[in-house]
Amino acid sequence: MPGYFEDIEIGQVVSLGQFALDEETLSAFADAFAPGWDPVNGAPDALVYAVWSRLDHQAFGEWPQTKRLAVDALRWARNPPAGERLRGRMTVMGKDQVGSTKGIVIAQHDLLDGAGRLVFSCLTRSLFACRPAAGRDNEDD
């Protein structure tokens, strides 16, 4: 998992965890949020996004990420069926220091099925805190 902004490396790949897509979750989501969607067609796009969002949120809760600035270039590749184990990963594509206390990290996020096939991907831009320096105040440059 990423550390402070200085610890993050371009090309670094980080696991976002896994989610077991069961039939009950798929059916309940389709009934509530995708009326008319037949679960036999797999998970609707909105559920795929919700799974990624959950994995991402659980992972970044432990990181010094202070703000998500953007989620762009969303792409859905498949609608996984019930019984699929989905796993998330984040690949750091770029980073840019902003002042002395934070930096922007650009990352690609992928949601993969059990066979390693792409289900969903997106790009994110996030603010990460820099490592606190002794004697430095919390104001930006």
FIDOKOL-56097 format. One record per residue: residue in three letters; x, y, z of N, C-alpha, C, O, CB in turn. Coordinates in Angstrom, 2 decimals. Glycine has a CB too. Layout:
  code      n_X      n_Y      n_Z     ca_X     ca_Y     ca_Z      c_X      c_Y      c_Z      o_X      o_Y      o_Z     cb_X     cb_Y     cb_Z
   ALA        X        Y        Z        X        Y        Z        X        Y        Z        X        Y        Z        X        Y        Z
...
! end
This chain:
  code      n_X      n_Y      n_Z     ca_X     ca_Y     ca_Z      c_X      c_Y      c_Z      o_X      o_Y      o_Z     cb_X     cb_Y     cb_Z
   MET     0.85    -1.18     0.00     0.00     0.00     0.00     0.89     1.24     0.00     1.97     1.22     0.60    -0.96     0.00     1.22
   PRO     0.45     2.30    -0.66     1.30     3.50    -0.74     1.53     4.11     0.63     0.70     4.02     1.53     0.66     4.53    -1.67
   GLY     2.67     4.74     0.75     2.97     5.50     1.95     2.72     6.96     1.65     1.83     7.32     0.89     4.43     5.26     2.42
   TYR     3.53     7.79     2.26     3.43     9.22     1.98     3.80     9.47     0.52     4.34     8.60    -0.15     4.35    10.03     2.93
   PHE     3.52    10.68     0.05     3.75    11.04    -1.34     5.17    10.68    -1.78     5.37    10.16    -2.88     3.51    12.53    -1.55
   GLU     6.16    10.94    -0.93     7.56    10.68    -1.28     7.83     9.18    -1.48     8.74     8.82    -2.22     8.48    11.22    -0.20
   ASP     7.05     8.33    -0.84     7.27     6.89    -0.89     6.65     6.24    -2.13     6.99     5.11    -2.47     6.70     6.24     0.35
   ILE     5.77     6.94    -2.79     5.05     6.39    -3.94     5.94     6.46    -5.18     6.56     7.49    -5.45     3.72     7.14    -4.19
   GLU     6.01     5.36    -5.92     6.84     5.29    -7.11     6.00     5.10    -8.36     5.02     4.34    -8.34     7.86     4.15    -6.98
   ILE     6.36     5.77    -9.42     5.69     5.57   -10.70     5.92     4.12   -11.13     7.04     3.62   -11.07     6.21     6.58   -11.79
   GLY     4.85     3.46   -11.55     4.91     2.06   -11.92     4.53     1.12   -10.79     4.31    -0.07   -11.01     6.28     1.71   -12.39
   GLN     4.44     1.65    -9.58     4.08     0.84    -8.41     2.66     0.29    -8.59     1.76     1.02    -9.01     4.17     1.67    -7.10
   VAL     2.48    -0.99    -8.28     1.17    -1.63    -8.37     0.74    -2.00    -6.95     1.50    -2.60    -6.20     1.20    -2.91    -9.30
   VAL    -0.49    -1.63    -6.61    -1.01    -1.84    -5.26    -2.32    -2.62    -5.34    -3.19    -2.28    -6.15    -1.21    -0.49    -4.53
   SER    -2.47    -3.64    -4.53    -3.71    -4.40    -4.47    -4.77    -3.59    -3.74    -4.50    -2.97    -2.71    -3.49    -5.76    -3.77
   LEU    -5.99    -3.60    -4.28    -7.12    -2.94    -3.62    -8.01    -3.95    -2.89    -9.01    -3.57    -2.28    -7.95    -2.16    -4.64
   GLY    -7.66    -5.22    -2.96    -8.44    -6.25    -2.29    -9.35    -7.00    -3.25    -9.25    -6.86    -4.47    -9.27    -5.64    -1.20
   GLN   -10.25    -7.81    -2.68   -11.12    -8.66    -3.47   -12.56    -8.54    -3.00   -12.85    -8.12    -1.88   -10.66   -10.11    -3.39
   PHE   -13.46    -8.93    -3.90   -14.89    -8.93    -3.59   -15.52   -10.14    -4.27   -15.37   -10.33    -5.47   -15.58    -7.60    -4.05
   ALA   -16.22   -10.95    -3.49   -16.93   -12.11    -4.03   -18.34   -11.66    -4.43   -19.14   -11.28    -3.57   -16.99   -13.29    -2.99
   LEU   -18.62   -11.70    -5.71   -19.93   -11.28    -6.24   -20.88   -12.46    -6.15   -20.82   -13.39    -6.96   -19.81   -10.76    -7.72
   ASP   -21.77   -12.42    -5.16   -22.70   -13.53    -5.01   -24.04   -13.21    -5.66   -24.34   -12.06    -5.98   -22.90   -13.87    -3.52
   GLU   -24.82   -14.25    -5.85   -26.11   -14.13    -6.53   -27.07   -13.20    -5.78   -27.80   -12.43    -6.41   -26.74   -15.50    -6.70
   GLU   -27.07   -13.28    -4.46   -27.96   -12.44    -3.65   -27.65   -10.95    -3.84   -28.55   -10.14    -4.03   -27.84   -12.81    -2.17
   THR   -26.36   -10.60    -3.80   -25.95    -9.20    -4.00   -26.34    -8.72    -5.39   -26.87    -7.62    -5.55   -24.43    -9.04    -3.78
   LEU   -26.07    -9.55    -6.40   -26.38    -9.18    -7.78   -27.88    -8.97    -7.97   -28.29    -7.98    -8.57   -25.87   -10.26    -8.73
   SER   -28.69    -9.88    -7.48   -30.14    -9.76    -7.63   -30.69    -8.56    -6.87   -31.52    -7.82    -7.39   -30.82   -11.03    -7.15
   ALA   -30.23    -8.36    -5.62   -30.73    -7.24    -4.82   -30.35    -5.90    -5.45   -31.16    -4.98    -5.47   -30.17    -7.33    -3.39
   PHE   -29.13    -5.79    -5.96   -28.70    -4.55    -6.61   -29.53    -4.29    -7.87   -30.00    -3.18    -8.09   -27.20    -4.60    -6.96
   ALA   -29.71    -5.32    -8.67   -30.48    -5.16    -9.91   -31.91    -4.74    -9.59   -32.46    -3.85   -10.25   -30.48    -6.47   -10.73
   ASP   -32.52    -5.36    -8.60   -33.89    -4.99    -8.22   -33.98    -3.54    -7.76   -34.92    -2.83    -8.13   -34.40    -5.91    -7.11
   ALA   -33.01    -3.11    -6.97   -33.07    -1.77    -6.38   -32.58    -0.67    -7.32   -33.14     0.43    -7.32   -32.25    -1.75    -5.13
   PHE   -31.55    -0.94    -8.11   -30.90     0.15    -8.85   -30.83    -0.04   -10.37   -30.41     0.87   -11.08   -29.53     0.32    -8.34
   ALA   -31.22    -1.20   -10.86   -31.20    -1.44   -12.30   -32.47    -2.17   -12.72   -32.42    -3.30   -13.21   -29.95    -2.25   -12.71
   PRO   -33.62    -1.50   -12.53   -34.88    -2.16   -12.87   -34.86    -2.61   -14.34   -34.46    -1.87   -15.23   -36.08    -1.22   -12.61
   GLY   -35.32    -3.83   -14.55   -35.34    -4.37   -15.89   -34.08    -5.13   -16.27   -34.06    -5.84   -17.27   -35.56    -3.27   -16.87
   TRP   -33.01    -4.99   -15.45   -31.78    -5.72   -15.74   -31.96    -7.17   -15.33   -32.41    -7.45   -14.22   -30.56    -5.09   -15.00
   ASP   -31.63    -8.09   -16.20   -31.72    -9.52   -15.91   -30.36    -9.99   -15.38   -29.38    -9.95   -16.11   -32.15   -10.34   -17.18
   PRO   -30.30   -10.43   -14.11   -29.03   -10.88   -13.54   -28.34   -11.99   -14.32   -27.15   -12.24   -14.12   -29.26   -11.34   -12.14
   VAL   -29.07   -12.68   -15.19   -28.44   -13.70   -16.03   -27.39   -13.07   -16.96   -26.51   -13.75   -17.46   -29.51   -14.46   -16.86
   ASN   -27.51   -11.75   -17.18   -26.54   -11.02   -18.01   -25.30   -10.59   -17.23   -24.45    -9.89   -17.78   -27.20    -9.81   -18.62
   GLY   -25.19   -10.99   -15.97   -24.06   -10.61   -15.13   -24.37    -9.34   -14.35   -25.52    -8.90   -14.28   -22.81   -10.41   -15.97
   ALA   -23.35    -8.75   -13.78   -23.51    -7.55   -12.96   -23.70    -6.33   -13.86   -22.94    -6.15   -14.82   -22.28    -7.34   -12.02
   PRO   -24.70    -5.50   -13.57   -24.85    -4.27   -14.35   -23.65    -3.34   -14.10   -22.97    -3.44   -13.08   -26.18    -3.54   -13.99
   ASP   -23.41    -2.43   -15.06   -22.26    -1.52   -14.96   -22.23    -0.77   -13.64   -21.16    -0.57   -13.06   -22.28    -0.54   -16.10
   ALA   -23.40    -0.34   -13.16   -23.44     0.42   -11.91   -22.95    -0.41   -10.72   -22.30     0.12    -9.82   -24.86     0.92   -11.64
   LEU   -23.25    -1.70   -10.72   -22.76    -2.57    -9.64   -21.25    -2.78    -9.76   -20.55    -2.81    -8.75   -23.50    -3.93    -9.67
   VAL   -20.76    -2.93   -10.97   -19.32    -3.07   -11.17   -18.61    -1.83   -10.62   -17.60    -1.95    -9.92   -18.99    -3.26   -12.68
   TYR   -19.13    -0.64   -10.93   -18.54     0.60   -10.41   -18.61     0.61    -8.87   -17.65     1.01    -8.21   -19.26     1.84   -10.99
   ALA   -19.74     0.19    -8.32   -19.90     0.18    -6.86   -18.90    -0.76    -6.20   -18.37    -0.45    -5.13   -21.33    -0.22    -6.49
   VAL   -18.63    -1.90    -6.81   -17.64    -2.84    -6.26   -16.26    -2.18    -6.28   -15.55    -2.22    -5.27   -17.61    -4.17    -7.07
   TRP   -15.87    -1.57    -7.42   -14.58    -0.88    -7.47   -14.52     0.22    -6.41   -13.52     0.34    -5.69   -14.33    -0.29    -8.87
   SER   -15.57     1.01    -6.30   -15.60     2.12    -5.35   -15.43     1.62    -3.92   -14.72     2.23    -3.12   -16.91     2.90    -5.48
   ARG   -16.07     0.51    -3.60   -15.95    -0.06    -2.25   -14.51    -0.52    -1.97   -13.95    -0.20    -0.93   -16.92    -1.24    -2.07
   LEU   -13.93    -1.26    -2.92   -12.56    -1.72    -2.74   -11.59    -0.55    -2.61   -10.71    -0.55    -1.76   -12.14    -2.63    -3.92
   ASP   -11.78     0.45    -3.47   -10.92     1.64    -3.44   -11.05     2.36    -2.10   -10.06     2.74    -1.49   -11.28     2.59    -4.59
   HIS   -12.27     2.54    -1.66   -12.51     3.26    -0.39   -11.88     2.51     0.79   -11.27     3.12     1.66   -14.02     3.45    -0.15
   GLN   -12.05     1.19     0.82   -11.46     0.40     1.91    -9.93     0.51     1.90    -9.31     0.59     2.96   -11.88    -1.07     1.80
   ALA    -9.34     0.50     0.72    -7.88     0.58     0.62    -7.37     1.96     1.00    -6.43     2.06     1.80    -7.43     0.24    -0.80
   PHE    -7.96     3.02     0.45    -7.39     4.34     0.70    -7.69     4.86     2.10    -7.13     5.88     2.51    -7.90     5.33    -0.31
   GLY    -8.54     4.18     2.84    -8.78     4.55     4.23    -7.53     4.41     5.09    -7.43     5.03     6.15    -9.90     3.71     4.81
   GLU    -6.57     3.60     4.63    -5.33     3.37     5.37    -4.16     4.16     4.79    -3.04     4.06     5.30    -5.00     1.89     5.37
   TRP    -4.39     4.95     3.75    -3.32     5.69     3.09    -3.35     7.16     3.50    -4.37     7.63     4.01    -3.44     5.57     1.55
   PRO    -2.27     7.88     3.29    -2.27     9.33     3.56    -2.85    10.12     2.38    -2.38    11.20     2.03    -0.84     9.81     3.86
   GLN    -3.90     9.53     1.77    -4.61    10.23     0.69    -5.59    11.19     1.34    -6.42    10.79     2.16    -5.35     9.21    -0.26
   THR    -5.50    12.46     0.98    -6.34    13.45     1.64    -7.56    13.84     0.83    -8.54    14.34     1.39    -5.54    14.67     1.94
   LYS    -7.52    13.63    -0.49    -8.66    14.03    -1.31    -8.60    13.34    -2.67    -7.52    13.22    -3.26    -8.70    15.55    -1.49
   ARG    -9.74    12.89    -3.17    -9.84    12.37    -4.53   -10.28    13.53    -5.39   -11.37    14.08    -5.20   -10.84    11.14    -4.63
   LEU    -9.45    13.91    -6.34    -9.74    15.06    -7.19   -10.59    14.70    -8.41   -11.42    15.50    -8.84    -8.45    15.69    -7.65
   ALA   -10.39    13.51    -8.96   -11.11    13.15   -10.18   -11.10    11.65   -10.40   -10.18    10.95    -9.98   -10.51    13.86   -11.39
   VAL   -12.15    11.18   -11.06   -12.22     9.82   -11.59   -12.60     9.99   -13.06   -13.70    10.47   -13.37   -13.28     8.90   -10.79
   ASP   -11.70     9.61   -13.95   -11.87     9.84   -15.39   -11.70     8.54   -16.17   -11.30     7.51   -15.63   -10.88    10.89   -15.89
   ALA   -12.02     8.62   -17.45   -11.77     7.55   -18.42   -12.33     6.21   -17.95   -11.65     5.18   -18.03   -10.28     7.42   -18.67
   LEU   -13.56     6.23   -17.45   -14.20     5.00   -17.00   -14.45     4.09   -18.19   -14.90     4.54   -19.24   -15.52     5.31   -16.26
   ARG   -14.14     2.79   -18.02   -14.32     1.83   -19.10   -14.81     0.51   -18.52   -14.18    -0.06   -17.63   -13.00     1.64   -19.89
   TRP   -15.93     0.04   -19.04   -16.47    -1.25   -18.65   -16.17    -2.25   -19.74   -16.49    -2.01   -20.91   -18.01    -1.16   -18.37
   ALA   -15.57    -3.37   -19.39   -15.17    -4.37   -20.38   -16.04    -5.61   -20.35   -16.24    -6.25   -21.38   -13.74    -4.76   -20.17
   ARG   -16.57    -5.96   -19.19   -17.39    -7.16   -19.05   -18.41    -6.96   -17.94   -18.27    -6.07   -17.10   -16.50    -8.40   -18.75
   ASN   -19.42    -7.79   -17.95   -20.41    -7.84   -16.88   -20.27    -9.21   -16.21   -20.84   -10.19   -16.68   -21.89    -7.60   -17.42
   PRO   -19.50    -9.27   -15.13   -19.19   -10.56   -14.51   -20.43   -11.23   -13.92   -21.31   -10.54   -13.39   -18.14   -10.39   -13.43
   PRO   -20.51   -12.55   -14.00   -21.65   -13.29   -13.44   -21.52   -13.46   -11.93   -20.45   -13.28   -11.35   -21.78   -14.66   -14.11
   ALA   -22.64   -13.81   -11.32   -22.62   -14.17    -9.90   -21.64   -15.33    -9.72   -21.52   -16.19   -10.59   -24.06   -14.55    -9.37
   GLY   -20.96   -15.33    -8.60   -19.98   -16.37    -8.31   -18.56   -15.94    -8.65   -17.60   -16.63    -8.30   -20.32   -17.61    -9.07
   GLU   -18.42   -14.81    -9.32   -17.09   -14.32    -9.71   -16.41   -13.64    -8.54   -17.05   -12.91    -7.77   -17.20   -13.35   -10.91
   ARG   -15.11   -13.86    -8.40   -14.31   -13.15    -7.40   -13.57   -12.05    -8.14   -12.73   -12.32    -9.00   -13.31   -14.12    -6.63
   LEU   -13.89   -10.80    -7.78   -13.29    -9.65    -8.44   -12.16    -9.11    -7.57   -12.26    -9.08    -6.35   -14.35    -8.55    -8.71
   ARG   -11.09    -8.67    -8.22    -9.97    -8.10    -7.46    -9.58    -6.77    -8.09    -9.60    -6.60    -9.31    -8.76    -9.08    -7.43
   GLY    -9.22    -5.85    -7.22    -8.85    -4.52    -7.68    -7.35    -4.29    -7.56    -6.69    -4.85    -6.68    -9.60    -3.46    -6.90
   ARG    -6.84    -3.47    -8.45    -5.44    -3.07    -8.37    -5.31    -1.63    -8.85    -6.11    -1.15    -9.65    -4.53    -4.01    -9.21
   MET    -4.30    -0.98    -8.34    -4.01     0.40    -8.72    -2.57     0.45    -9.19    -1.67    -0.08    -8.54    -4.26     1.39    -7.52
   THR    -2.35     1.11   -10.34    -1.01     1.29   -10.88    -0.72     2.78   -10.93    -1.46     3.53   -11.56    -0.86     0.63   -12.30
   VAL     0.35     3.20   -10.28     0.72     4.62   -10.27     1.30     4.98   -11.64     2.28     4.39   -12.09     1.75     4.92    -9.12
   MET     0.68     5.97   -12.29     1.08     6.39   -13.62     1.92     7.67   -13.60     2.74     7.89   -14.50    -0.15     6.60   -14.49
   GLY     1.73     8.50   -12.59     2.46     9.75   -12.50     2.25    10.40   -11.15     1.35    10.03   -10.41     2.04    10.71   -13.62
   LYS     3.10    11.38   -10.85     2.96    12.12    -9.60     3.60    13.48    -9.76     4.53    13.67   -10.55     3.61    11.35    -8.41
   ASP     3.08    14.45    -9.00     3.56    15.82    -9.11     3.44    16.49    -7.75     2.35    16.58    -7.19     2.76    16.61   -10.20
   GLN     4.56    16.96    -7.22     4.57    17.65    -5.93     3.83    18.98    -6.06     3.99    19.70    -7.05     6.03    17.88    -5.44
   VAL     3.02    19.31    -5.05     2.29    20.57    -5.00     2.60    21.20    -3.65     1.98    20.86    -2.64     0.73    20.36    -5.20
   GLY     3.54    22.12    -3.62     3.95    22.71    -2.34     4.77    21.73    -1.53     5.27    20.74    -2.06     2.72    23.15    -1.54
   SER     4.91    22.02    -0.25     5.78    21.18     0.58     5.02    20.12     1.37     5.65    19.26     2.00     6.54    22.05     1.53
   THR     3.68    20.17     1.36     2.93    19.25     2.21     2.07    18.24     1.46     1.46    17.38     2.09     2.06    20.04     3.11
   LYS     2.03    18.33     0.12     1.16    17.40    -0.61     1.62    17.24    -2.05     2.43    18.01    -2.56    -0.29    17.88    -0.57
   GLY     1.07    16.22    -2.68     1.35    15.96    -4.08     0.19    15.25    -4.73    -0.62    14.60    -4.06     2.63    15.14    -4.22
   ILE     0.11    15.38    -6.05    -0.95    14.73    -6.82    -0.41    13.42    -7.37     0.68    13.37    -7.93    -1.45    15.64    -7.96
   VAL    -1.19    12.36    -7.21    -0.86    11.05    -7.75    -1.91    10.68    -8.80    -3.11    10.72    -8.53    -0.78     9.96    -6.62
   ILE    -1.43    10.34    -9.99    -2.31     9.89   -11.07    -2.17     8.38   -11.16    -1.06     7.85   -11.24    -1.94    10.58   -12.45
   ALA    -3.30     7.67   -11.13    -3.24     6.21   -11.11    -4.31     5.60   -12.00    -5.38     6.18   -12.20    -3.39     5.69    -9.68
   GLN    -3.99     4.43   -12.53    -4.99     3.63   -13.23    -5.48     2.57   -12.27    -4.69     1.92   -11.59    -4.41     2.99   -14.54
   HIS    -6.78     2.40   -12.23    -7.40     1.38   -11.38    -8.04     0.35   -12.29    -8.71     0.70   -13.26    -8.44     2.01   -10.40
   ASP    -7.83    -0.92   -11.98    -8.43    -2.01   -12.74    -9.18    -2.93   -11.81    -8.75    -3.18   -10.68    -7.35    -2.80   -13.53
   LEU   -10.30    -3.43   -12.29   -11.05    -4.47   -11.60   -10.98    -5.68   -12.52   -11.39    -5.62   -13.68   -12.56    -4.04   -11.29
   LEU   -10.47    -6.79   -12.00   -10.23    -8.00   -12.79   -11.07    -9.15   -12.27   -11.39    -9.21   -11.09    -8.74    -8.37   -12.78
   ASP   -11.43   -10.08   -13.18   -12.16   -11.26   -12.75   -11.18   -12.34   -12.31    -9.97   -12.13   -12.31   -13.08   -11.78   -13.88
   GLY   -11.71   -13.50   -11.94   -10.87   -14.58   -11.44    -9.85   -15.09   -12.44    -8.82   -15.62   -12.05   -11.73   -15.72   -11.01
   ALA   -10.13   -14.92   -13.74    -9.19   -15.35   -14.79    -8.20   -14.25   -15.15    -7.36   -14.43   -16.03    -9.97   -15.78   -16.04
   GLY    -8.30   -13.10   -14.47    -7.39   -11.99   -14.75    -7.82   -11.10   -15.90    -7.05   -10.26   -16.36    -6.03   -12.51   -15.03
   ARG    -9.06   -11.28   -16.37    -9.57   -10.45   -17.47   -10.11    -9.14   -16.92   -10.67    -9.08   -15.83   -10.68   -11.19   -18.26
   LEU    -9.92    -8.08   -17.69   -10.38    -6.76   -17.29   -11.90    -6.71   -17.26   -12.57    -7.13   -18.20    -9.83    -5.69   -18.24
   VAL   -12.44    -6.19   -16.16   -13.88    -5.98   -16.00   -14.18    -4.49   -16.07   -15.16    -4.08   -16.70   -14.38    -6.58   -14.66
   PHE   -13.34    -3.67   -15.43   -13.55    -2.23   -15.34   -12.21    -1.55   -15.14   -11.31    -2.12   -14.51   -14.54    -1.87   -14.18
   SER   -12.06    -0.33   -15.67   -10.87     0.45   -15.38   -11.23     1.93   -15.37   -12.23     2.35   -15.96    -9.75     0.17   -16.41
   CYS   -10.39     2.71   -14.70   -10.55     4.16   -14.67    -9.23     4.79   -14.28    -8.33     4.12   -13.79   -11.68     4.59   -13.70
   LEU    -9.13     6.10   -14.48    -7.98     6.87   -14.04    -8.41     7.76   -12.89    -9.53     8.29   -12.90    -7.37     7.71   -15.21
   THR    -7.54     7.94   -11.92    -7.85     8.83   -10.80    -6.71     9.82   -10.60    -5.56     9.57   -10.95    -8.09     8.01    -9.51
   ARG    -7.08    10.95   -10.02    -6.12    11.94    -9.54    -6.45    12.19    -8.08    -7.60    12.49    -7.73    -6.16    13.28   -10.39
   SER    -5.44    12.06    -7.23    -5.66    12.18    -5.79    -4.54    12.97    -5.14    -3.40    12.97    -5.61    -5.76    10.80    -5.15
   LEU    -4.89    13.66    -4.06    -3.89    14.35    -3.24    -3.40    13.40    -2.16    -4.20    12.76    -1.48    -4.47    15.65    -2.61
   PHE    -2.08    13.33    -2.03    -1.47    12.55    -0.95    -0.64    13.49    -0.10    -0.01    14.42    -0.62    -0.60    11.37    -1.51
   ALA    -0.64    13.25     1.18     0.16    14.06     2.10     1.63    13.67     1.98     1.97    12.51     1.75    -0.32    13.89     3.56
   CYS     2.48    14.67     2.15     3.92    14.43     2.24     4.25    14.04     3.67     3.49    14.31     4.60     4.74    15.70     1.80
   ARG     5.37    13.41     3.84     5.83    13.01     5.17     6.04    14.27     6.01     6.68    15.22     5.55     7.15    12.18     5.08
   PRO     5.50    14.28     7.23     5.70    15.46     8.09     7.18    15.68     8.37     7.91    14.74     8.67     4.93    15.30     9.41
   ALA     7.61    16.93     8.27     9.00    17.28     8.58     9.05    17.95     9.94     8.19    18.75    10.29     9.60    18.22     7.48
   ALA    10.06    17.61    10.69    10.22    18.21    12.01    10.35    19.72    11.89    11.17    20.20    11.10    11.44    17.63    12.73
   GLY     9.58    20.46    12.63     9.66    21.92    12.64     8.93    22.60    11.51     8.90    23.83    11.45    11.08    22.33    12.60
   ARG     8.33    21.83    10.59     7.60    22.45     9.48     6.15    22.66     9.92     5.54    21.77    10.50     7.67    21.57     8.19
   ASP     5.62    23.83     9.63     4.22    24.07     9.93     3.38    23.38     8.86     3.92    22.85     7.90     3.91    25.60    10.01
   ASN     2.06    23.39     9.03     1.16    22.69     8.12     0.67    23.54     6.98    -0.26    23.14     6.27     0.00    22.18     8.86
   GLU     1.26    24.70     6.76     0.82    25.57     5.67     1.53    25.19     4.39     2.68    24.73     4.40     1.07    27.03     6.02
   ASP     0.83    25.41     3.27     1.40    25.11     1.96     2.34    26.23     1.55     2.27    27.35     2.07     0.30    24.93     0.89
   ASP     3.25    25.90     0.61     4.15    26.91     0.05     3.38    27.90    -0.80     3.97    28.83    -1.36     5.26    26.26    -0.78
! end
